[in-house]
Amino acid sequence: MNETSRVYLDNAASTPVDPAVIEAMMPFMVDHFGNPSSLHGSGRKASVAISKARSQVAKLINANPNEIYFTSGGTESNNLALVGYAKMVKRHRPDCNKILISEIEHESILETVSFLEKDLKFNINFIRTTSDGFIDLNSFGNLLSPETCLVSVMLVNNEIGTIQPVQSMINIIKKRQYKTIFHSDGVQALGKIPIDVRQMKLDMLSISSHKINGPKGIGALYIRKGISVEPILYGGGQEMSMRSGTENVYSIVGFGKACEIWKNRLQEANLNIKKLQDYTINRIINEIPESKINGSLQNRVVNNVNFSFKGINGEDLLVKLDEFGIEVSTGSACSSNKKKKESHVLRSLGLPHDEIAGSIRLSLGYQNTKTEMDFAINVLKNVINEFRNLNWSESSQGSDIVTSVP
């Protein structure tokens, strides 16, 4: 299968870089290579480009440019938000040592709070999730207290695409008049839903470039003016003394351009992706027996399709689809290099082991077409039938069910 005939359906893991983004980046890879901290012409040109990109990113989420701090990506943004704020709390508010997160957060949140619990002695509480993939607001209300210094809940879940009731949670905090700071991992939300940090009264928001057709290795953390966060990297004081290290200029330029494109593209592109999502879900439900959509169909981002197939191993299905040039995932790509373990997101929904093991995620992009989806769904049907027939044949002969690719 050659590169041009792939059907790429893993856009929640990463996206193809937009040609206009590449065009914007190229001058800063070839000609304008100066260090933005230098005072000469090349340095000033790089510095001006960073300022422009900062404004482009800020406009997409309705922030002020001086509230945008560039990082290496979503993981670093999450670490800076949680560790940086926790360090400040330990220094100035030691009586507030409680942090709330949801059960379905990204690994970069889960691992970070594990560090905060072990090394900085914070108490971590997990907010329950409903069976259709949303934060249980009653659980949140019961756990929230005056000792809660920080809440971190993602805007959109990376595996099942559910849009979390972040606004309702912030309203509860404001109504109680607690001094609790609210951070959200917005990596899967950027470019999928409108984000207005001022209207939402968000305190911190993590975002990433490569989820919106920008380059990898660059992201940002929005920190509302007035919120104190201590740096976790020390050095030359770049990024307004928040994140030291020479700026990744051409990637920052690319991120800015991607944000500019999606500010103009958001509504129209997502209407088209929504049509593909509806078409895909309806065909799978109607044409593949014993298939089950994971997560609610309401309040779900338009590009996410997550199914479980009875009697099927998701990893085997992924491998077989890849042989046909169809690229999907079985969950979060960010933990794929670890020993494979059961999805904590699907487990939180109360799914049994066989449904978790039999799940795959198709995540759509603006570049996908109905023709591609028809091809992918037809192959999916045939592969699942092949696996089920093989399993039935082996079972009827008294053997254990086979779930590996023949």
C-alpha positions as CSV (number, residue, x, y, z in Angstrom):
1,M,0.0,0.0,0.0
2,N,1.7,3.2,-1.1
3,E,1.5,6.5,0.8
4,T,-0.9,8.2,-1.6
5,S,-3.6,5.5,-1.3
6,R,-3.7,5.6,2.5
7,V,-7.0,6.4,4.3
8,Y,-5.9,8.3,7.3
9,L,-8.5,8.2,10.1
10,D,-6.3,8.9,13.1
11,N,-6.6,12.7,13.2
12,A,-7.1,12.8,17.0
13,A,-3.5,11.5,17.2
14,S,-2.1,13.9,14.7
15,T,-3.0,15.7,11.5
16,P,-1.4,16.4,8.2
17,V,0.3,19.8,8.1
18,D,-1.6,22.3,6.0
19,P,0.3,23.5,2.9
20,A,-0.2,27.1,3.9
21,V,1.4,26.3,7.2
22,I,4.4,24.8,5.5
23,E,4.6,27.9,3.3
24,A,4.6,30.2,6.3
25,M,7.3,28.2,8.1
26,M,9.8,27.8,5.2
27,P,11.3,31.3,5.3
28,F,12.2,30.8,9.0
29,M,13.8,27.5,8.3
30,V,15.9,28.8,5.4
31,D,16.4,32.6,5.5
32,H,15.2,34.1,8.8
33,F,17.1,31.8,11.1
34,G,18.2,34.4,13.7
35,N,17.8,33.9,17.4
36,P,14.8,36.0,18.6
37,S,16.8,37.1,21.6
38,S,19.5,38.7,19.4
39,L,19.3,42.4,18.8
40,H,20.4,42.4,15.2
41,G,18.1,42.4,12.2
42,S,17.7,38.7,11.9
43,G,17.0,38.3,15.6
44,R,14.4,41.1,15.4
45,K,12.7,39.5,12.4
46,A,12.3,36.3,14.4
47,S,11.0,38.1,17.4
48,V,8.4,40.0,15.4
49,A,7.3,36.6,13.9
50,I,6.8,35.2,17.3
51,S,4.7,38.2,18.4
52,K,2.5,37.8,15.3
53,A,2.0,34.1,16.0
54,R,1.2,34.8,19.6
55,S,-1.6,37.1,18.4
56,Q,-2.9,34.5,15.9
57,V,-3.1,31.9,18.7
58,A,-4.8,34.3,21.1
59,K,-7.4,35.3,18.6
60,L,-8.6,31.6,18.1
61,I,-9.4,31.3,21.8
62,N,-10.2,35.1,22.5
63,A,-7.3,35.7,24.8
64,N,-4.8,38.5,25.1
65,P,-1.5,37.8,23.4
66,N,0.4,38.4,26.6
67,E,-1.6,35.5,28.1
68,I,-0.2,32.9,25.6
69,Y,3.0,31.1,26.5
70,F,4.6,28.8,23.9
71,T,5.7,25.3,25.0
72,S,6.8,22.1,23.3
73,G,3.2,20.8,23.1
74,G,0.2,19.7,25.1
75,T,2.1,17.5,27.6
76,E,4.5,20.3,28.6
77,S,1.6,22.7,28.8
78,N,-0.3,20.4,31.2
79,N,2.9,19.9,33.3
80,L,3.5,23.7,33.4
81,A,-0.1,24.4,34.4
82,L,-0.3,21.8,37.2
83,V,3.2,21.7,38.5
84,G,3.8,25.4,38.1
85,Y,0.6,26.3,40.0
86,A,1.1,23.6,42.6
87,K,4.6,25.0,43.4
88,M,3.1,28.4,43.9
89,V,0.4,27.0,46.1
90,K,2.9,25.2,48.3
91,R,4.7,28.5,48.8
92,H,1.8,30.8,49.3
93,R,-1.3,28.8,50.2
94,P,-0.1,25.6,52.0
95,D,-3.5,25.0,53.6
96,C,-5.1,24.4,50.1
97,N,-3.6,21.0,49.2
98,K,-6.5,19.4,47.3
99,I,-6.6,18.8,43.5
100,L,-9.6,17.5,41.6
101,I,-9.3,15.8,38.2
102,S,-11.6,13.5,36.2
103,E,-11.2,9.8,35.8
104,I,-10.9,10.2,32.0
105,E,-8.0,12.7,31.7
106,H,-5.1,12.3,29.4
107,E,-2.0,10.5,30.6
108,S,-0.1,13.8,30.8
109,I,-2.6,14.9,33.5
110,L,-2.8,11.5,35.3
111,E,1.0,11.1,35.5
112,T,1.5,14.7,36.6
113,V,-0.9,14.5,39.5
114,S,0.7,11.2,40.5
115,F,3.9,13.2,40.8
116,L,2.2,16.0,42.8
117,E,0.7,13.4,45.1
118,K,4.0,11.6,45.8
119,D,6.5,14.4,45.7
120,L,4.6,17.5,46.8
121,K,2.1,15.7,49.0
122,F,-1.1,17.0,47.4
123,N,-4.4,15.1,48.0
124,I,-5.8,14.0,44.6
125,N,-9.5,13.3,44.2
126,F,-11.1,11.8,41.1
127,I,-14.4,13.1,39.8
128,R,-16.7,10.2,38.7
129,T,-17.8,9.9,35.1
130,T,-21.3,9.0,33.8
131,S,-21.9,5.9,31.7
132,D,-22.1,8.0,28.5
133,G,-18.8,9.7,29.1
134,F,-19.4,13.0,31.0
135,I,-18.3,14.4,34.3
136,D,-20.8,13.7,37.1
137,L,-21.6,17.2,38.3
138,N,-23.0,15.8,41.6
139,S,-19.7,14.0,42.2
140,F,-17.8,17.2,41.4
141,G,-20.0,19.3,43.7
142,N,-19.5,16.8,46.6
143,L,-15.7,16.8,46.2
144,L,-15.2,20.5,45.8
145,S,-14.2,22.3,49.0
146,P,-12.5,25.5,50.2
147,E,-9.3,23.4,50.3
148,T,-9.5,22.7,46.6
149,C,-6.7,24.8,45.0
150,L,-7.0,23.4,41.5
151,V,-9.4,21.6,39.2
152,S,-8.2,20.1,35.9
153,V,-10.8,18.7,33.5
154,M,-10.4,18.3,29.8
155,L,-12.7,20.2,27.4
156,V,-13.0,17.2,25.0
157,N,-12.0,13.6,25.7
158,N,-9.4,12.2,23.4
159,E,-10.8,8.7,23.1
160,I,-14.6,9.1,22.9
161,G,-14.9,12.8,21.9
162,T,-17.4,13.8,24.6
163,I,-17.5,17.6,25.3
164,Q,-17.2,18.0,29.1
165,P,-19.5,20.4,31.1
166,V,-16.5,22.7,31.9
167,Q,-18.6,25.9,31.9
168,S,-21.1,24.4,34.5
169,M,-18.1,23.3,36.7
170,I,-16.6,26.8,36.6
171,N,-20.0,28.3,37.5
172,I,-20.3,26.0,40.5
173,I,-16.9,27.3,41.7
174,K,-17.8,30.9,41.2
175,K,-21.1,30.5,42.9
176,R,-19.4,29.1,46.0
177,Q,-16.9,31.9,45.9
178,Y,-13.9,29.5,46.3
179,K,-10.4,30.6,45.3
180,T,-10.1,27.5,43.2
181,I,-8.3,27.7,39.9
182,F,-9.7,25.9,36.8
183,H,-7.3,24.4,34.2
184,S,-8.5,22.6,31.1
185,D,-6.7,20.4,28.7
186,G,-8.1,21.8,25.4
187,V,-5.9,19.8,23.0
188,Q,-8.7,17.8,21.5
189,A,-11.1,20.8,21.6
190,L,-9.0,23.3,19.6
191,G,-10.4,23.5,16.0
192,K,-13.4,21.2,16.9
193,I,-15.5,23.6,19.0
194,P,-15.5,27.4,19.5
195,I,-13.4,28.3,22.5
196,D,-13.7,31.7,24.3
197,V,-11.6,31.7,27.4
198,R,-13.0,35.1,28.6
199,Q,-16.6,34.1,28.3
200,M,-15.9,30.7,30.0
201,K,-13.8,32.4,32.7
202,L,-11.1,29.7,32.2
203,D,-8.0,30.3,34.2
204,M,-5.6,28.1,32.2
205,L,-5.9,26.2,28.9
206,S,-3.5,23.8,27.3
207,I,-3.4,23.6,23.4
208,S,-1.3,21.9,20.8
209,S,-0.4,22.6,17.2
210,H,-0.3,19.2,15.5
211,K,-4.0,18.5,16.3
212,I,-5.0,21.4,14.0
213,N,-2.8,20.8,10.9
214,G,0.2,22.6,12.4
215,P,3.7,21.2,13.1
216,K,4.5,18.8,15.9
217,G,6.6,19.9,18.9
218,I,4.9,23.1,19.6
219,G,1.9,24.1,21.8
220,A,0.9,26.8,24.2
221,L,-0.5,27.4,27.7
222,Y,-3.0,30.2,28.2
223,I,-2.7,31.7,31.7
224,R,-5.3,34.3,32.6
225,K,-3.8,37.6,33.6
226,G,-3.5,37.7,37.4
227,I,-2.9,33.9,37.8
228,S,0.5,33.2,39.3
229,V,2.4,30.1,38.0
230,E,6.0,29.3,38.7
231,P,8.2,28.1,35.8
232,I,9.3,24.5,35.6
233,L,12.2,25.3,33.2
234,Y,14.9,27.8,34.2
235,G,17.4,29.6,32.1
236,G,17.4,32.7,29.9
237,G,13.9,33.8,30.8
238,Q,12.2,33.5,27.4
239,E,8.4,33.5,27.1
240,M,8.0,36.3,29.6
241,S,10.2,34.4,32.1
242,M,7.7,31.5,32.1
243,R,9.5,29.0,29.9
244,S,13.2,29.4,29.3
245,G,14.9,28.1,26.2
246,T,15.5,29.5,22.7
247,E,12.1,29.6,21.0
248,N,11.3,27.2,18.2
249,V,10.6,30.0,15.8
250,Y,9.5,28.2,12.6
251,S,7.2,25.9,14.5
252,I,5.7,28.8,16.5
253,V,5.1,30.6,13.1
254,G,3.4,27.4,11.8
255,F,1.2,27.1,14.9
256,G,0.2,30.7,14.5
257,K,-0.7,30.2,10.9
258,A,-2.7,27.0,11.7
259,C,-4.7,28.9,14.3
260,E,-5.4,31.7,11.8
261,I,-6.6,29.1,9.2
262,W,-8.9,27.4,11.7
263,K,-10.4,30.6,12.9
264,N,-11.7,31.1,9.4
265,R,-12.3,27.4,8.6
266,L,-14.0,26.2,11.9
267,Q,-17.7,26.5,11.0
268,E,-17.7,25.3,7.4
269,A,-15.1,22.5,7.9
270,N,-16.9,21.1,10.9
271,L,-20.2,21.0,9.1
272,N,-18.7,18.8,6.5
273,I,-16.9,16.6,9.0
274,K,-20.2,16.2,10.9
275,K,-21.9,14.9,7.8
276,L,-19.1,12.3,7.4
277,Q,-19.4,11.4,11.1
278,D,-23.1,10.8,10.9
279,Y,-22.8,8.8,7.7
280,T,-20.0,6.6,9.2
281,I,-21.9,5.9,12.5
282,N,-25.1,5.1,10.7
283,R,-23.5,2.7,8.3
284,I,-21.5,0.9,11.0
285,I,-24.6,0.6,13.3
286,N,-26.8,-0.6,10.4
287,E,-24.4,-2.9,8.6
288,I,-22.2,-4.4,11.2
289,P,-24.0,-6.6,13.8
290,E,-23.2,-6.3,17.5
291,S,-21.4,-3.0,17.1
292,K,-21.7,-0.4,19.9
293,I,-20.9,3.3,19.9
294,N,-18.9,4.3,22.9
295,G,-19.8,7.7,24.5
296,S,-22.8,9.8,24.0
297,L,-23.9,10.9,20.5
298,Q,-24.9,14.2,22.1
299,N,-22.3,16.9,23.0
300,R,-19.6,15.0,21.0
301,V,-17.0,16.6,18.8
302,V,-17.7,16.1,15.1
303,N,-14.6,14.1,14.2
304,N,-14.8,11.3,16.8
305,V,-16.1,7.8,16.1
306,N,-15.4,5.1,18.7
307,F,-16.9,1.6,18.4
308,S,-16.7,-1.7,20.2
309,F,-17.3,-4.9,18.2
310,K,-18.3,-8.0,20.0
311,G,-15.9,-10.9,19.7
312,I,-13.2,-8.8,18.1
313,N,-9.8,-7.8,19.4
314,G,-9.2,-4.1,18.6
315,E,-5.5,-4.4,18.1
316,D,-5.9,-7.3,15.7
317,L,-8.5,-5.3,13.8
318,L,-6.2,-2.3,13.7
319,V,-3.3,-4.4,12.2
320,K,-5.6,-5.9,9.6
321,L,-7.1,-2.6,8.5
322,D,-3.5,-1.2,8.2
323,E,-2.8,-3.9,5.6
324,F,-5.5,-2.3,3.5
325,G,-4.0,1.2,4.1
326,I,-6.7,2.2,6.6
327,E,-5.1,3.9,9.6
328,V,-7.1,4.0,12.9
329,S,-6.3,3.6,16.6
330,T,-7.4,1.7,19.6
331,G,-7.2,4.7,21.9
332,S,-4.7,7.4,22.9
333,A,-1.6,7.5,20.8
334,C,0.3,9.2,23.6
335,S,0.5,6.0,25.6
336,S,1.1,3.6,22.7
337,N,4.8,3.1,23.4
338,K,4.0,1.7,26.8
339,K,3.0,-1.9,27.5
340,K,-0.6,-2.0,26.2
341,K,-3.2,-1.7,28.9
342,E,-6.9,-1.5,29.1
343,S,-8.4,1.9,28.3
344,H,-9.0,3.8,31.5
345,V,-11.5,5.9,29.7
346,L,-13.7,3.0,28.6
347,R,-13.3,1.4,31.9
348,S,-14.7,4.5,33.6
349,L,-17.8,4.1,31.5
350,G,-18.4,0.7,33.1
351,L,-17.7,-1.2,29.9
352,P,-16.9,-4.9,30.3
353,H,-13.4,-6.1,29.3
354,D,-14.5,-7.6,26.0
355,E,-16.0,-4.4,24.8
356,I,-12.9,-2.4,25.9
357,A,-10.6,-4.9,24.1
358,G,-12.9,-4.8,21.0
359,S,-12.8,-1.0,20.6
360,I,-11.3,1.1,17.8
361,R,-11.3,4.9,17.3
362,L,-11.8,6.5,13.9
363,S,-11.0,10.2,14.0
364,L,-11.9,12.3,10.9
365,G,-10.2,15.3,9.4
366,Y,-11.3,18.0,7.0
367,Q,-9.3,16.3,4.3
368,N,-11.3,13.0,4.5
369,T,-14.0,12.3,1.9
370,K,-17.1,10.2,1.6
371,T,-15.3,7.9,-0.9
372,E,-12.6,7.2,1.7
373,M,-15.2,6.5,4.3
374,D,-17.1,4.1,2.0
375,F,-13.9,2.2,1.3
376,A,-12.9,2.1,5.0
377,I,-16.4,0.9,6.2
378,N,-16.6,-1.8,3.5
379,V,-13.2,-3.1,4.5
380,L,-14.1,-2.9,8.2
381,K,-17.2,-5.0,7.5
382,N,-15.3,-7.7,5.6
383,V,-12.5,-7.9,8.1
384,I,-14.9,-8.2,11.1
385,N,-16.9,-10.9,9.2
386,E,-13.6,-12.7,8.5
387,F,-12.6,-12.7,12.1
388,R,-16.0,-13.7,13.4
389,N,-16.2,-16.6,10.9
390,L,-12.8,-17.8,11.9
391,N,-13.7,-17.6,15.5
392,W,-16.9,-19.5,14.9
393,S,-15.1,-22.2,12.9
394,E,-12.4,-22.6,15.6
395,S,-15.0,-22.6,18.4
396,S,-17.1,-25.2,16.6
397,Q,-14.1,-27.5,16.5
398,G,-13.6,-27.2,20.3
399,S,-10.7,-24.9,20.1
400,D,-10.2,-21.6,21.9
401,I,-11.5,-18.5,20.1
402,V,-8.7,-17.1,17.9
403,T,-8.3,-13.3,18.0
404,S,-4.9,-12.9,16.2
405,V,-4.6,-12.0,12.6
406,P,-4.5,-15.1,10.4
